[in-house]
């Protein structure tokens, strides 16, 4: 997307007047910052793909089912800054929003999640900023995932720049549950009683999916011993 196209897209799609002014006045810095985040996502993706290839060659096994990445929408960035009371500036985005760039790694088994996370954090150019384990400590809704905020270097003509990326590691079951829960939770015209019932059912589904993950991992361990 060309710079002018990006500006037209943002001015057309973003509803926040403050963000419109921010982007209009700072289109080049904003464009560059988003490019830095895209580069950082590519760096993290590459690291995981290298690890997956290594396991494929050495152990004939692929711990990663898929990798997805996304750049946070401008209106979501503006909303998050506003909600947290931070100024709506280019510098504030970089300083205060840790999940502008996101990489989601879908694994086969829970043990693969922790193994891949450890291998990523062992790399000497990866800096751990924050870790939240929603697998060992699920959210009240039943949401499960391992979240890491890491900083990785990207290399520019002016030198090295460290950029934050949010990494989410989940099993297939965890990702399926989170995807469906997101779709159902944001349906309109649901009364409070129905919301409570649905929340209880989703929580039970989360427990079932956790049991499925555990049993599948146990089966895998039995097969590995044969």
Protein Blocks (a to p, Z undefined) as FASTA:
>chain_A
ZZklmmmmmmmmpmblklmmmmmmmmmmmmmmmmmmmmmmmmmmmmmmmmmmmmmmmnop
afbfbdcdddddfklmmmmmmmnopacdfklmmmmmmklpacddddfbfklmmmmmmmmm
mpmkbccfbdcdfklmccfkopacdddddddddddfkbccddddddddddfklmmmmmmm
mmmmmpghiafklmmmmmmmmmmmmmmmmmmmmmmmmmmmmmmmZZ
